[in-house]
Amino acid sequence: MLGKKKYQPSAHSTIGTGVRINGDCVFEGDLHIDGTVAGSVTGQDAQPTVLVIGETGKVEGAVTADHVVIAGSVIGPVLARDLLELRAQAHVCGDVRYKALEMQRGAEVAGQLQPQLTPPPLALTLNEVKVAPPQPEPASEPTEPTLDPE
């Protein structure tokens, strides 16, 4: 994306190849996954979080972070509060929500892509939209059905 800083691989925490974690993971800062996590992976809101799922990485659960980079596979929903990068080898089976998206050719998503658009301020919306007051519906009498084709 123009004006966005690309992720520089300098993970604070790593789940290495051959490691399997059964259970949810909550992290701060950066997390790089090359192994398998059977549970949700969530970056805390307190500070910006970066989650990288490497080519050999696999997450079987929900993924949430500010910046998410997927080169491996995710089976579950993905929420990137800021930027989602889907590398060419990425396989995602689940709905994906993001603020900004970069997707390389070859990346696969089996689910809905849902951009998280920032709605305009409510004051602008109410001032710009003129809403007519509701009109009462005219009362109508029930009619008897007829079998005449005319």
C-alpha positions in Angstrom: 0.0 0.0 0.0 1.3 3.5 -0.7 2.4 5.3 2.4 2.3 2.1 4.5 5.4 0.6 6.1 6.0 -2.9 5.1 6.4 -5.5 7.8 10.1 -5.9 8.7 10.6 -9.5 10.1 11.9 -8.9 13.6 9.5 -11.1 15.7 9.6 -10.8 19.5 8.1 -14.3 19.9 8.3 -17.3 17.6 6.4 -20.6 17.5 8.9 -22.7 15.5 8.5 -25.4 12.9 7.5 -28.7 14.5 5.9 -27.0 17.6 2.2 -27.6 18.2 0.3 -25.5 20.7 -3.2 -26.7 21.8 -5.0 -23.7 23.2 -5.5 -20.0 22.7 -2.6 -17.6 22.3 -2.6 -14.0 23.4 0.4 -11.9 22.5 1.7 -8.3 22.6 4.1 -6.8 20.0 5.1 -9.3 17.3 4.5 -13.0 16.9 5.8 -15.3 14.1 4.2 -18.7 13.7 6.0 -21.5 11.7 4.4 -24.3 13.7 0.8 -25.1 14.4 -1.6 -23.5 16.8 -4.9 -25.3 17.5 -6.8 -22.4 19.1 -7.3 -18.7 18.6 -4.4 -16.2 18.2 -5.1 -12.7 19.5 -3.0 -9.6 19.6 -3.7 -7.3 22.5 -5.3 -3.9 21.7 -2.9 -2.0 24.1 -0.2 -1.5 21.5 0.2 -2.2 17.7 0.5 -6.0 17.1 1.9 -7.8 14.1 1.2 -11.5 13.4 3.1 -13.4 10.8 2.0 -16.9 9.8 5.0 -18.3 7.8 4.8 -20.8 4.9 4.9 -23.8 7.3 2.7 -22.1 9.9 -0.9 -23.2 10.5 -3.6 -21.8 12.8 -6.8 -23.7 13.5 -8.9 -21.0 15.1 -9.7 -17.3 15.0 -6.9 -14.8 14.2 -6.9 -11.2 15.4 -4.2 -8.6 15.2 -3.5 -5.1 13.9 -1.2 -6.2 11.0 -1.6 -9.8 9.8 0.7 -11.5 7.3 -0.3 -14.9 6.1 1.9 -17.1 4.0 0.8 -20.4 5.5 -2.8 -21.5 6.4 -5.6 -20.5 8.6 -8.8 -22.4 9.3 -11.0 -19.9 11.0 -12.0 -16.2 10.8 -9.3 -13.5 10.3 -9.6 -10.0 11.6 -6.8 -7.5 10.6 -7.6 -4.3 12.5 -5.3 -2.4 10.1 -3.5 -4.3 7.3 -3.9 -7.8 6.0 -1.2 -9.2 3.7 -2.0 -12.5 1.9 1.2 -13.9 0.4 1.0 -16.2 -2.7 1.1 -19.4 -0.6 -1.6 -18.3 1.8 -4.7 -20.6 2.3 -7.5 -19.2 4.4 -10.7 -21.1 5.1 -13.0 -18.6 6.9 -14.3 -15.1 6.7 -11.7 -12.3 6.5 -12.2 -8.8 7.8 -9.6 -6.0 7.2 -9.1 -2.3 7.0 -6.6 -2.5 4.1 -5.7 -5.6 2.0 -2.7 -6.7 0.0 -3.2 -10.0 -1.8 -0.7 -11.7 -4.0 -1.6 -13.9 -7.0 -2.0 -17.5 -5.8 -3.4 -16.7 -2.4 -6.7 -18.5 -1.7 -9.6 -17.5 0.5 -12.6 -19.8 1.1 -14.9 -17.3 2.8 -16.1 -13.7 2.5 -13.7 -10.8 2.2 -15.2 -8.0 4.3 -13.5 -4.6 4.2 -14.1 -2.7 7.5 -14.9 0.8 6.3 -15.0 3.7 8.6 -18.5 5.2 8.6 -18.9 8.9 8.3 -19.6 10.8 11.6 -23.2 10.5 12.7 -23.7 14.3 12.7 -22.8 14.6 9.0 -25.1 11.7 8.2 -28.1 13.2 10.0 -27.5 16.7 8.5 -27.0 15.5 4.9 -30.0 13.1 4.8 -33.5 14.6 4.7 -35.9 12.1 6.0 -39.6 12.5 5.2 -42.0 11.8 8.1 -43.8 8.5 7.8 -47.1 8.7 6.1 -50.0 6.7 7.5 -51.1 3.9 5.2 -54.7 4.2 3.9 -57.1 1.8 5.5 -58.4 -0.8 3.1 -61.3 -3.2 3.4 -60.6 -6.9 2.9 -62.1 -8.1 -0.4 -63.5 -11.5 -1.2 -61.5 -13.6 -3.7 -63.2 -14.3 -7.0 -62.6 -17.0 -9.5 -63.3 -14.8 -12.5 -60.2 -14.5 -14.7 -61.0 -10.9 -15.5 
